[in-house]
Amino acid sequence: MLLAGIALFVIFTNLAPQADMNVTIQRLQNSVTTVAYAGEFEQIRTAVDEFMVLRNIRDTPDGNDLAVKLDQKINNLQLVKVYCSQEISTMELAHENNPYKKLQEICPALNDVSFARAVNLFELI
């Protein structure tokens, strides 16, 4: 409700020129998305930690079990369902030389976010 009020305030008071208005609306949409999926960020952080373990044990039975668990956890997230073009296979990513680049191909929304920036964002959350 508060976000809708802010959006209406900006639109009706016309505080910004049209170009700035588009940026403001985009930022507002990003904020709404962040709030809507905020509960999933901790799950993603945990999955990233588990993925680092998977990379070390990928060719073992425990690695296979962990990959199945991670795939279920990751692919059930709404962020993945909304922003990725296909399901994520953590085992495939574990065998990639550059798993983040492969993840950017699967989830095009990440194309504008460098690996360093993604790491920095998760440190801030």
N, CA and C atoms as a LAMMPS dump frame, in Angstrom:
ITEM: TIMESTEP
0
ITEM: NUMBER OF ATOMS
375
ITEM: BOX BOUNDS ff ff ff
-5.0000000000000000e+02 5.0000000000000000e+02
-5.0000000000000000e+02 5.0000000000000000e+02
-5.0000000000000000e+02 5.0000000000000000e+02
ITEM: ATOMS id mol type element x y z
1 1 1 N 0.818 -1.179 0
2 1 2 C 0 0 0
3 1 3 C 0.866 1.247 0
4 2 1 N 1.919 1.225 0.832
5 2 2 C 2.822 2.362 0.901
6 2 3 C 3.503 2.595 -0.445
7 3 1 N 3.935 1.506 -1.086
8 3 2 C 4.601 1.642 -2.383
9 3 3 C 3.654 2.194 -3.434
10 4 1 N 2.402 1.749 -3.401
11 4 2 C 1.419 2.269 -4.347
12 4 3 C 1.211 3.757 -4.103
13 5 1 N 1.168 4.148 -2.84
14 5 2 C 1.012 5.564 -2.507
15 5 3 C 2.177 6.392 -3.012
16 6 1 N 3.383 5.883 -2.849
17 6 2 C 4.569 6.59 -3.343
18 6 3 C 4.508 6.726 -4.856
19 7 1 N 4.157 5.641 -5.538
20 7 2 C 4.078 5.676 -7.005
21 7 3 C 3.047 6.701 -7.457
22 8 1 N 1.884 6.706 -6.829
23 8 2 C 0.845 7.674 -7.195
24 8 3 C 1.296 9.104 -6.914
25 9 1 N 1.982 9.301 -5.804
26 9 2 C 2.485 10.63 -5.468
27 9 3 C 3.421 11.146 -6.553
28 10 1 N 4.349 10.31 -6.965
29 10 2 C 5.31 10.709 -7.995
30 10 3 C 4.602 10.996 -9.309
31 11 1 N 3.655 10.151 -9.666
32 11 2 C 2.956 10.328 -10.939
33 11 3 C 2.116 11.598 -10.934
34 12 1 N 1.327 11.79 -9.878
35 12 2 C 0.394 12.909 -9.864
36 12 3 C 1.033 14.253 -9.548
37 13 1 N 2.136 14.253 -8.84
38 13 2 C 2.779 15.538 -8.559
39 13 3 C 3.76 15.926 -9.645
40 14 1 N 4.074 14.972 -10.514
41 14 2 C 4.947 15.236 -11.649
42 14 3 C 6.238 15.909 -11.21
43 15 1 N 6.887 15.341 -10.197
44 15 2 C 8.11 15.911 -9.648
45 15 3 C 9.322 15.729 -10.558
46 16 1 N 9.238 14.802 -11.491
47 16 2 C 10.398 14.504 -12.326
48 16 3 C 10.024 14.582 -13.794
49 17 1 N 10.988 14.98 -14.64
50 17 2 C 10.735 14.931 -16.08
51 17 3 C 10.502 13.483 -16.526
52 18 1 N 9.964 13.303 -17.726
53 18 2 C 9.576 11.972 -18.207
54 18 3 C 10.734 10.977 -18.17
55 19 1 N 11.937 11.381 -18.596
56 19 2 C 13.077 10.452 -18.596
57 19 3 C 13.379 9.999 -17.174
58 20 1 N 13.373 10.943 -16.237
59 20 2 C 13.614 10.588 -14.846
60 20 3 C 12.465 9.764 -14.285
61 21 1 N 11.261 10.022 -14.774
62 21 2 C 10.088 9.279 -14.32
63 21 3 C 10.236 7.796 -14.653
64 22 1 N 10.738 7.495 -15.851
65 22 2 C 10.943 6.097 -16.235
66 22 3 C 11.948 5.425 -15.313
67 23 1 N 13.015 6.137 -14.967
68 23 2 C 14.015 5.591 -14.051
69 23 3 C 13.388 5.372 -12.68
70 24 1 N 12.599 6.342 -12.233
71 24 2 C 11.936 6.228 -10.931
72 24 3 C 11 5.032 -10.901
73 25 1 N 10.231 4.857 -11.946
74 25 2 C 9.301 3.719 -12.014
75 25 3 C 10.068 2.409 -12.032
76 26 1 N 11.168 2.352 -12.777
77 26 2 C 11.979 1.128 -12.826
78 26 3 C 12.546 0.815 -11.442
79 27 1 N 13.03 1.835 -10.756
80 27 2 C 13.559 1.618 -9.403
81 27 3 C 12.46 1.142 -8.463
82 28 1 N 11.285 1.7 -8.613
83 28 2 C 10.155 1.296 -7.778
84 28 3 C 9.787 -0.163 -8.051
85 29 1 N 9.771 -0.547 -9.332
86 29 2 C 9.477 -1.938 -9.671
87 29 3 C 10.532 -2.866 -9.093
88 30 1 N 11.806 -2.462 -9.173
89 30 2 C 12.876 -3.286 -8.612
90 30 3 C 12.729 -3.41 -7.099
91 31 1 N 12.336 -2.318 -6.451
92 31 2 C 12.136 -2.349 -4.999
93 31 3 C 10.987 -3.276 -4.625
94 32 1 N 9.909 -3.212 -5.374
95 32 2 C 8.759 -4.087 -5.11
96 32 3 C 9.168 -5.54 -5.286
97 33 1 N 9.914 -5.837 -6.341
98 33 2 C 10.382 -7.203 -6.579
99 33 3 C 11.272 -7.659 -5.44
100 34 1 N 12.166 -6.794 -5.005
101 34 2 C 13.077 -7.139 -3.915
102 34 3 C 12.301 -7.449 -2.642
103 35 1 N 11.324 -6.623 -2.331
104 35 2 C 10.516 -6.852 -1.13
105 35 3 C 9.71 -8.144 -1.273
106 36 1 N 9.13 -8.349 -2.446
107 36 2 C 8.284 -9.529 -2.66
108 36 3 C 9.07 -10.829 -2.503
109 37 1 N 10.32 -10.833 -2.932
110 37 2 C 11.118 -12.053 -2.902
111 37 3 C 12.205 -12.028 -1.831
112 38 1 N 12.131 -11.092 -0.912
113 38 2 C 13.174 -10.948 0.106
114 38 3 C 13.379 -12.229 0.901
115 39 1 N 12.326 -12.953 1.153
116 39 2 C 12.448 -14.194 1.906
117 39 3 C 13.274 -15.242 1.192
118 40 1 N 13.419 -15.118 -0.096
119 40 2 C 14.17 -16.112 -0.86
120 40 3 C 15.674 -15.828 -0.878
121 41 1 N 16.077 -14.616 -0.533
122 41 2 C 17.496 -14.281 -0.608
123 41 3 C 18.34 -15.123 0.344
124 42 1 N 17.829 -15.394 1.539
125 42 2 C 18.571 -16.225 2.482
126 42 3 C 18.692 -17.651 1.94
127 43 1 N 17.652 -18.134 1.292
128 43 2 C 17.707 -19.467 0.687
129 43 3 C 18.75 -19.502 -0.427
130 44 1 N 18.839 -18.431 -1.186
131 44 2 C 19.834 -18.365 -2.265
132 44 3 C 21.235 -18.334 -1.679
133 45 1 N 21.418 -17.543 -0.62
134 45 2 C 22.735 -17.47 0.02
135 45 3 C 23.164 -18.854 0.512
136 46 1 N 22.254 -19.591 1.144
137 46 2 C 22.55 -20.945 1.618
138 46 3 C 22.868 -21.858 0.44
139 47 1 N 22.102 -21.725 -0.64
140 47 2 C 22.333 -22.565 -1.825
141 47 3 C 23.697 -22.277 -2.441
142 48 1 N 24.115 -21.028 -2.429
143 48 2 C 25.441 -20.68 -2.968
144 48 3 C 26.52 -21.353 -2.131
145 49 1 N 26.376 -21.331 -0.817
146 49 2 C 27.352 -21.999 0.053
147 49 3 C 27.382 -23.499 -0.227
148 50 1 N 26.201 -24.092 -0.38
149 50 2 C 26.131 -25.532 -0.671
150 50 3 C 26.693 -25.837 -2.058
151 51 1 N 26.514 -24.914 -2.994
152 51 2 C 27.06 -25.113 -4.337
153 51 3 C 28.587 -25.17 -4.291
154 52 1 N 29.186 -24.345 -3.443
155 52 2 C 30.644 -24.368 -3.328
156 52 3 C 31.108 -25.731 -2.81
157 53 1 N 30.349 -26.328 -1.914
158 53 2 C 30.654 -27.686 -1.439
159 53 3 C 30.485 -28.67 -2.596
160 54 1 N 29.401 -28.521 -3.344
161 54 2 C 29.145 -29.421 -4.48
162 54 3 C 30.298 -29.416 -5.475
163 55 1 N 30.862 -28.263 -5.735
164 55 2 C 31.989 -28.199 -6.691
165 55 3 C 33.148 -29.066 -6.24
166 56 1 N 33.311 -29.221 -4.938
167 56 2 C 34.415 -30.032 -4.414
168 56 3 C 34.1 -31.526 -4.366
169 57 1 N 32.812 -31.871 -4.312
170 57 2 C 32.449 -33.301 -4.187
171 57 3 C 31.593 -33.768 -5.367
172 58 1 N 31.634 -33.053 -6.469
173 58 2 C 30.708 -33.291 -7.585
174 58 3 C 30.755 -34.7 -8.166
175 59 1 N 31.864 -35.357 -8.133
176 59 2 C 31.975 -36.683 -8.757
177 59 3 C 31.856 -37.816 -7.749
178 60 1 N 31.095 -37.59 -6.694
179 60 2 C 30.889 -38.617 -5.661
180 60 3 C 29.391 -38.845 -5.481
181 61 1 N 29.02 -39.956 -4.846
182 61 2 C 27.593 -40.18 -4.55
183 61 3 C 27.01 -39.053 -3.69
184 62 1 N 27.776 -38.556 -2.725
185 62 2 C 27.301 -37.435 -1.908
186 62 3 C 27.08 -36.194 -2.765
187 63 1 N 27.928 -36.009 -3.765
188 63 2 C 27.768 -34.879 -4.69
189 63 3 C 26.475 -34.99 -5.478
190 64 1 N 26.168 -36.193 -5.935
191 64 2 C 24.913 -36.397 -6.671
192 64 3 C 23.702 -36.103 -5.79
193 65 1 N 23.757 -36.574 -4.545
194 65 2 C 22.645 -36.327 -3.61
195 65 3 C 22.486 -34.835 -3.337
196 66 1 N 23.601 -34.158 -3.125
197 66 2 C 23.556 -32.721 -2.861
198 66 3 C 23.013 -31.966 -4.074
199 67 1 N 23.407 -32.374 -5.274
200 67 2 C 22.929 -31.713 -6.493
201 67 3 C 21.406 -31.842 -6.626
202 68 1 N 20.873 -33.012 -6.336
203 68 2 C 19.419 -33.216 -6.405
204 68 3 C 18.724 -32.296 -5.404
205 69 1 N 19.243 -32.246 -4.196
206 69 2 C 18.678 -31.385 -3.145
207 69 3 C 18.737 -29.914 -3.56
208 70 1 N 19.877 -29.491 -4.08
209 70 2 C 20.032 -28.097 -4.51
210 70 3 C 19.114 -27.761 -5.675
211 71 1 N 19.014 -28.67 -6.629
212 71 2 C 18.14 -28.428 -7.788
213 71 3 C 16.698 -28.198 -7.338
214 72 1 N 16.231 -29.024 -6.42
215 72 2 C 14.862 -28.864 -5.924
216 72 3 C 14.697 -27.526 -5.211
217 73 1 N 15.663 -27.19 -4.372
218 73 2 C 15.595 -25.947 -3.608
219 73 3 C 15.61 -24.734 -4.546
220 74 1 N 16.533 -24.721 -5.479
221 74 2 C 16.705 -23.574 -6.382
222 74 3 C 15.531 -23.437 -7.338
223 75 1 N 15.148 -24.518 -7.957
224 75 2 C 14.113 -24.442 -8.993
225 75 3 C 12.709 -24.212 -8.439
226 76 1 N 12.536 -24.322 -7.134
227 76 2 C 11.25 -23.998 -6.514
228 76 3 C 11.147 -22.538 -6.104
229 77 1 N 12.237 -21.783 -6.211
230 77 2 C 12.204 -20.36 -5.864
231 77 3 C 11.449 -19.569 -6.931
232 78 1 N 10.616 -18.643 -6.488
233 78 2 C 9.87 -17.806 -7.433
234 78 3 C 10.802 -16.947 -8.282
235 79 1 N 11.917 -16.488 -7.711
236 79 2 C 12.873 -15.696 -8.489
237 79 3 C 13.377 -16.473 -9.703
238 80 1 N 13.636 -17.757 -9.513
239 80 2 C 14.112 -18.601 -10.616
240 80 3 C 12.993 -18.805 -11.621
241 81 1 N 11.795 -19.063 -11.137
242 81 2 C 10.657 -19.273 -12.035
243 81 3 C 10.364 -18.034 -12.87
244 82 1 N 10.554 -16.859 -12.297
245 82 2 C 10.251 -15.61 -12.993
246 82 3 C 11.386 -15.184 -13.933
247 83 1 N 12.62 -15.302 -13.483
248 83 2 C 13.738 -14.703 -14.218
249 83 3 C 14.601 -15.667 -15.022
250 84 1 N 14.364 -16.959 -14.918
251 84 2 C 15.194 -17.917 -15.641
252 84 3 C 14.38 -18.603 -16.73
253 85 1 N 15.032 -18.886 -17.842
254 85 2 C 14.338 -19.449 -18.998
255 85 3 C 14.207 -20.969 -18.937
256 86 1 N 14.903 -21.593 -18.009
257 86 2 C 14.825 -23.037 -17.844
258 86 3 C 15.234 -23.381 -16.42
259 87 1 N 15.032 -24.638 -16.041
260 87 2 C 15.459 -25.055 -14.716
261 87 3 C 16.982 -25.062 -14.643
262 88 1 N 17.478 -24.861 -13.434
263 88 2 C 18.915 -24.823 -13.202
264 88 3 C 19.383 -26.204 -12.761
265 89 1 N 20.435 -26.694 -13.389
266 89 2 C 21.066 -27.949 -12.987
267 89 3 C 22.374 -27.598 -12.281
268 90 1 N 22.389 -27.765 -10.97
269 90 2 C 23.587 -27.402 -10.229
270 90 3 C 24.767 -28.315 -10.566
271 91 1 N 24.48 -29.565 -10.919
272 91 2 C 25.579 -30.46 -11.294
273 91 3 C 26.237 -29.982 -12.584
274 92 1 N 25.431 -29.56 -13.544
275 92 2 C 26.008 -29.002 -14.774
276 92 3 C 26.828 -27.758 -14.469
277 93 1 N 26.29 -26.902 -13.62
278 93 2 C 27.03 -25.695 -13.248
279 93 3 C 28.326 -26.039 -12.517
280 94 1 N 28.292 -27.089 -11.702
281 94 2 C 29.48 -27.494 -10.948
282 94 3 C 30.611 -27.937 -11.864
283 95 1 N 30.274 -28.421 -13.061
284 95 2 C 31.287 -28.862 -14.011
285 95 3 C 31.739 -27.748 -14.959
286 96 1 N 31.115 -26.596 -14.889
287 96 2 C 31.482 -25.463 -15.748
288 96 3 C 32.73 -24.772 -15.206
289 97 1 N 33.574 -24.293 -16.138
290 97 2 C 34.721 -23.488 -15.724
291 97 3 C 34.27 -22.134 -15.186
292 98 1 N 33.2 -21.596 -15.772
293 98 2 C 32.661 -20.314 -15.343
294 98 3 C 31.156 -20.488 -15.096
295 99 1 N 30.797 -20.999 -13.919
296 99 2 C 29.378 -21.278 -13.669
297 99 3 C 28.498 -20.029 -13.672
298 100 1 N 29.047 -18.882 -13.29
299 100 2 C 28.221 -17.674 -13.277
300 100 3 C 27.842 -17.263 -14.696
301 101 1 N 28.755 -17.417 -15.628
302 101 2 C 28.442 -17.086 -17.029
303 101 3 C 27.333 -18.005 -17.54
304 102 1 N 27.404 -19.282 -17.222
305 102 2 C 26.365 -20.23 -17.623
306 102 3 C 25.041 -19.862 -16.963
307 103 1 N 25.085 -19.458 -15.709
308 103 2 C 23.88 -19.044 -15.002
309 103 3 C 23.267 -17.803 -15.656
310 104 1 N 24.112 -16.898 -16.158
311 104 2 C 23.616 -15.716 -16.867
312 104 3 C 22.885 -16.113 -18.151
313 105 1 N 23.325 -17.184 -18.799
314 105 2 C 22.638 -17.664 -20.003
315 105 3 C 21.26 -18.228 -19.656
316 106 1 N 21.171 -18.92 -18.529
317 106 2 C 19.914 -19.519 -18.097
318 106 3 C 18.967 -18.454 -17.541
319 107 1 N 19.522 -17.463 -16.877
320 107 2 C 18.747 -16.392 -16.233
321 107 3 C 19.199 -15.046 -16.804
322 108 1 N 18.659 -14.656 -17.955
323 108 2 C 19.121 -13.444 -18.644
324 108 3 C 19.053 -12.172 -17.802
325 109 1 N 18.233 -12.147 -16.771
326 109 2 C 18.163 -10.968 -15.907
327 109 3 C 19.505 -10.698 -15.228
328 110 1 N 20.373 -11.712 -15.15
329 110 2 C 21.687 -11.546 -14.531
330 110 3 C 22.728 -10.967 -15.487
331 111 1 N 22.38 -10.802 -16.765
332 111 2 C 23.351 -10.317 -17.738
333 111 3 C 23.916 -8.944 -17.392
334 112 1 N 23.115 -8.117 -16.735
335 112 2 C 23.577 -6.779 -16.385
336 112 3 C 24.264 -6.727 -15.029
337 113 1 N 24.436 -7.887 -14.388
338 113 2 C 25.05 -7.939 -13.064
339 113 3 C 26.329 -8.767 -13.148
340 114 1 N 27.468 -8.109 -12.984
341 114 2 C 28.73 -8.837 -13.021
342 114 3 C 28.828 -9.76 -11.815
343 115 1 N 29.714 -10.728 -11.906
344 115 2 C 29.912 -11.645 -10.791
345 115 3 C 30.325 -10.883 -9.536
346 116 1 N 31.247 -9.945 -9.689
347 116 2 C 31.713 -9.155 -8.541
348 116 3 C 30.563 -8.37 -7.919
349 117 1 N 29.709 -7.804 -8.76
350 117 2 C 28.558 -7.043 -8.257
351 117 3 C 27.568 -7.969 -7.551
352 118 1 N 27.343 -9.154 -8.091
353 118 2 C 26.438 -10.115 -7.459
354 118 3 C 26.954 -10.499 -6.079
355 119 1 N 28.244 -10.757 -5.972
356 119 2 C 28.844 -11.108 -4.676
357 119 3 C 28.663 -9.951 -3.713
358 120 1 N 28.916 -8.724 -4.19
359 120 2 C 28.771 -7.536 -3.353
360 120 3 C 27.335 -7.364 -2.878
361 121 1 N 26.365 -7.579 -3.738
362 121 2 C 24.966 -7.451 -3.357
363 121 3 C 24.597 -8.441 -2.269
364 122 1 N 25.083 -9.68 -2.375
365 122 2 C 24.751 -10.669 -1.363
366 122 3 C 25.445 -10.369 -0.037
367 123 1 N 26.584 -9.709 -0.074
368 123 2 C 27.228 -9.31 1.174
369 123 3 C 26.428 -8.226 1.879
370 124 1 N 25.694 -7.42 1.112
371 124 2 C 24.92 -6.324 1.691
372 124 3 C 23.594 -6.79 2.261
373 125 1 N 23.123 -7.945 1.827
374 125 2 C 21.808 -8.432 2.269
375 125 3 C 21.922 -9.06 3.639
